[in-house]
Amino acid sequence: MSNVYQNLKAAAPELQDAALASIMIDPIVIESGAIRQVAPYLLDRGFRRVLIAADVNTHAAAGIQLWPRIADAGISVQTTLIKPDSQGDVIADEASLVQLMLDIRQTRAEAVIAVGSGTIHDIARYSAYTTGIPFISVPTAPSVDGFNSKGAPLIIRGEKRTFAAIAPEAIFADLDVLCAAPGAMVAAGFGDMLGKYTALFDWTYGAAAANEPYADAVAAITKQALHKCVEHAEAIGRRDQEGIRVLTEALIESGLAMLLFGQSHPASGAEHHLSHYWEMEYLRLGRRALLHGAKVGVACAIIADQYRRIAGEQAELLAADRNRLEQAIAEIPPAEELQRLLQTAGAPSTPEELGIDRGLLARSLREAHRVRANRHTLLRAFNEATASAG
């Protein structure tokens, strides 16, 4: 059993083996030189034709060394370089999906290998799902917790929506590749993990106020992954191999927690809704995209500040289970501490650093809860109460 699954069991000893088996991805390799194990895995699985999905940067980071290893093993391999949009960003939109799906059909690929970070994985997982073949994950940066997700956040006609897809059948996270990733992408992964502070609160709030489903074991897994990242913030900021290993493990464990629960509640709350709102606004304006985790980290600090203020001024919004919710808010560090942690990891810590102006920030705080209208966050409750009072 991979160390990752042992960590899950340690965080939630009550988890049954059958539950772990239901989310088993085998193998999950997180070590130096992991990329060398891809070709033997493909041979063992009997794949004869595979397609690598990458962009120019991720191809240079790992695809260029992976391709000849697969070819030398006697497996037919081709590469699709996903094209950027007019702003120079590779995004998971209709054009990227069609590009990859057409190549899958043309090459008669039996599996897709996602070589990249979050966006490449989203394109690959949905394209593989739609064409009925598996995909394998080769992360090139520890930047998001969605490598092993079954959901694919896609931009369709300028709107971000999450669609059902598939999880990878194997993950090969090469620490040599990940340690060489741009510092901003490493910091984004830390920001994505830090966002679990407010996401976990919103999950608790949704369960108390709207009877949303909740699982103590899954929450415990997410909390353990979050806390070990915080404990290693300095090593992550230095991009030490141990720090990168811990961050990568935590991101994958967070993804497995979502797989176990079947929804994104453990890892995504109001901080993600702000991030998605900003993303859609930037697309509308034709501006360069911001890294997902960078937005989530900044948004987490903003939401932490908002929630402490709301709890102090409108305590009636916590009436569903006041003691539990007040305790859950107390577990969220103050905004200043969250910003300090972001700075330690080399991440932006304020909206100004991201280029989010005051107008957009104010609008997103009023409207971002509508991004996921089926989720009951404290931000949604506050905005709806304010609208009713007005």
N, C-alpha and C positions, 0 to 999 in steps of 0.2 A: 504494500500500500504506500502511495506517495506520502511524503511528509505533509503535504497540504491536507490530506484526509485525516492524518493523525492529529493535525492541529485542530481540525473541525471536531474530532472526537474529544479532544482535551477541553475545548471550549464548551461543548455540550455533551457530557458523558451519557445523558439519557437518550441520545440519538440511537435508533436501532440500525443494525447493519443493513437491513433492507432499505432504509431511507438513504443511507450513503450509497448503496448500490444503484439506486435510482438516478443518482446524479454523477455516476462514475465516468470520468474521462480518463482513458488509459492509453498511453502514459501521460503524466504531467511531469515534464523534465525541466527543472530550474537549476542550471549549473553551467559552468564554463565549458564551451565546446558542444553544447546541446545540439547545435545545428548539424553536427556530424551524424546524429542518430536518425535524421529524417529519412534518408535514403534506405537504410536497413529496415525501418518501419514500413515504408512503402512496399518494399520487396516482400516483407513478411505478410502484408495484407493482400498481396497479389495484384496491386495496381499496375497497369501497363501503360496508361496514358494519364498524365496529370498536367494541370495548368497552374502556374504561379500567378497570383494577383498581387500587384505592387504598384507603387508610383516611382517616379524617377529617384527620389531620395531614399525610399526604403529598398529599392532595387540595389542601390549603391551600398546601403548598409548591410544587407544580408542576401538579397536575391542573387547578386553576382557571384557569391561563393556557394550558394545552395544549388543553383542550376547545374553546374558541371558535376557535382557530386551525384545528383539524381541521374543525369545522362550517363555518367560512367557506370552506374549500376544497371544499365540496359533498359531504363524506363524512358519512354518518349515524354519529353517535357518541353513546354512552351511557356512564354511569359506574356501576360497582358499588362501593359503599363497604363493605368487609369489616367485619363487626361484631365488636366486642371480646367476650371471654369475661366471666365473672362477676367476674374480678379487674381488668377494664378493659384486658386485653392482647389485641392481635390476634395470634393464633397460627395456624400452618399445621396445622389439625386437620380432622376430618371435616366439622364444621359449616361452616367457611370454604370448603372445597373444594366442598361441595354448593351453597352459596350462589352461588359464581362459576359453576360448571358449569350450574346451572339458568338463570342469566342469559345465559350464552353461547347456550344452546339457544333461549331465549325471544326474544332479539334477533337470532338467526341471524348472529351476529358472524363475520366472516371472519378476524379477528385480534384478539388481546388485547394491550393495552399495559400493562405492569407499571409503575406509577408508585409507587415506594416504595423501601424498603431490602430486606434479605434475606428477611423473612417474606412480604411481598407478592410477591416474585419466585418464591418456592417455591410459593405458592398458584397463581400465574398459570401457571408453567411446567408444573405437573402437570395443571392444569385444561385448558390448551391441548393438551397431549399427549393427554389422555384423550378430548377432543372432536375431535381431528384437525385443529387449526388452528395456525398459527404464533403466536409472541408476540414483542413488541418491548420492549426494556428502556429505561426512563427512570429511572435511579437518583436518589433524592432525598438520599442521604447516603452518603459513602464508608465504609461500616460493615462490609462483609463481602467475601470473595473469591468469593462464589457467584453473582454476577450472570449470568455466562456459563457456569454449570455445566449439565451434563445430568442431574445427580442432584438430587432434591428431598427434603430432610430433612423428614419429616412426623411429627406426633404422632398416633398411632393407638391409641385406647383407653389413653391415658396413657403410651405407650411411643414413644420416638423411633426411627424407622427411615428409611433412605434408599431411595427408589424411583427407578427409571429414568424419565426424562422427556425434555425437549428443551432445547437451548440457544436463546438468542434469535437472531433473524435479523438484528437490528441493535441497536446500543447508542448512545443519545444522552445523554451525561453532561454536563450543563450546569454549568459551573464557578460560575456565578452562584447557581444553586440549591444546589450542594454546599457552597459557602463559607458559606451561610446555615444549614446544617444544625446541629442542636444539638451543642455541643462534645463531649458524652458519646458521640455516635454517631461523630464523627470519631475520637475516642480509641479507640473500639471497633474501628474499621478498622485502626488502628495495632496494637492488641493482637492482632488476627487475623493480621496479617502477622508480628509478632514471634514468634508461635507456630511459625513455620516453622523456627526454630532446633532445637527438639526434634522436630518432625515429620520434618525431614530426617535427623536422627540415627536415629529409629525406623525410617525407610525403609531406611537403610543397615544397621541391625541386622537387620531382617526379611529382607533379601536375604542377609546373611551366615549368619544362624542358621537360617533356614527356607526358603531358596532362593526368596523372594518375588521377583517380577519387578522389575527396576530399569532405569532409563534415565539415563545420564550427562547427555545433552542436556537432559532435562526437569529434572533436579536443578540444572543450571547456570542455567536460566531462573528457577527459583524462588529460587535464591541471589541472583541479580542483583536481582530484585524486592525481596527482603528487605533487602539491603544498601543500596539507594538510599533505602528508607524510613528506615532507621537513620540514614543520613547527613543526612536532612532532618527529623529528629525535632523540632527546635526550630521549624522553619517549619510543620510539621504542628500542633504545639501552639499556635502563634499563629494558625493557620487562614489563613495567607497563601495567595494563589491558587496560587503555585508549589508550596507544600507540599501543598495539596489536589490539584493536578494530578498530582504525583508519587505520592501515596498512591493516587489513583484508578487511575492507570496500573498501579501495582504490583499492586493487587487484581485488576484485569482480567487482567494477565499471569499471575498465580498461577492464576486460573481457566482460562486457556488452557493452562497447563502440565498441569493435571488433564485437560482435554479431550484433549490430545495423548497423555497416558499411558493414558487410559481409566479411571482409578481415582483415588481421593483420596489415595493414598500420599504424593505430593510435599508435601501441605499439611496433613495431618492425622495426628497420632500420639496419644501418651498424653495430651497436653495437651487435645486435643479430647475424648477419652474422659472425662476429669475434668469438662469443661464439660457434656457430655451427661448425665453422672450427676447433676450438680447440678441441671440443668434438670428432669430427670424427678422428682427429689425435691421440688423446689419445686412442680411440678404436683400431685404427690401430696398435698402439704400445703396446697394452695390459696393459695400465696404468689405475689406479683407476680414476673413473669419478670425475669431479669437479661439485659443485652445479651450476645449471644453472644461478641463480640470482647473485651468486658471480662473475661469468664470465661476465655477462652483466654489472654489476656495474663498474668493472675494465675497460671493453671495452668502456663504455660510456665516461670515463675520457680520454681515449686514442683518441677516435674519436673526442671529443670536441677539443682537442689540434690540431689534424690533420686538422679539418675543419677551425679553426681560421687561421692556417698557410696557407691553400689552398686559403682561401678568400683573404688573404693579398698578396699572390704571384701569384695567377692565377685567378684574379677577373673576367676574361672573362668567366669562368665556371658558373658565376652567371648571365650571360647576359640575360637569359630567363625572369627574373623579378628581376633586381638587387636590387631595393629598398626593396622589400618585403623579398628577401632572405638575404640581409645584416641585416635587422631587425630581422629575424628569427635566424640568427647565434648569434646576440647580446643577444638573450634570453637564450642561452646556457651558463651556468656559466663556468668560467675558469676551467681547469683541476684541479688546486690546490683546488678550492672550492668544486668540486665534490669529490675529494679524502678526504677532511676534513669531508664532510657529511657521506661518507662511514665509515670512522673511528669512527665518532660519533655513528653510528648505530651498530658498532662492526663488520663491514665487512672488508675484504681485500680491499686494495685500489690501489695496484700496481701489474703488471704482476709477479714480483719476488715473492710476497707473495703467489700467486697462483701456482707458479712453472712453469710459462710460460717463456721459455728461449728466448733470443733475436732473435735467428734464426727463431723460430716458430712465434714470434710476427711479424718480418719483412715479412715473407712469407704470413702470414694471411692478413696483410695490403695490400699486392699486389694481393692476390688471393681470399679473402673471399667474394667479391662481386659476385663471380660465384656460391656461394651456392644458391642464389635466383636470377637466371639470368633474371627473368622477372621484377625485381624491379630496379627502377632508383634512386640510391643514389648518393650523391656527391662523395663518395668514388669510386663508379663505374666510374663516369664521369672523375674523376682525373686519375684513372688507365688507362682508355681507351685513354685519351688525352696523357698521358705519353708514352703509347705504340705506338701511332701514331707518336709522335714526334721523338721516337727512331728509 
